[in-house]
Amino acid sequence: MGSAQSSLWRVIYIARGEQQAQQIEALLQQAGFMIERRQSLPGGARHEDIEIKALESEAEEARLYLMEQGL
């Protein structure tokens, strides 16, 4: 069931630290998107990177919204 749960969310942005993650999360939530976040796994990404995820059904729209906001 874990894969079914993870497929509900798609990473739409990698924030560089807690402050940026909070700003992106607040921006998306104010626009009405459901957001989840997770610390990036150690290895390929920097330790302070935080994945910002949107619902699979809203991911493309949320990503476009961030682009419109200059992110």
Secondary structure, DSSP 4 states (H G I P E B T S, - for coil): -HHHHHTTEEEEEEEESHHHHHHHHHHHHHTT--EEEEEPPBTTB-TTEEEEEEETTTHHHHHHHHHHTT-
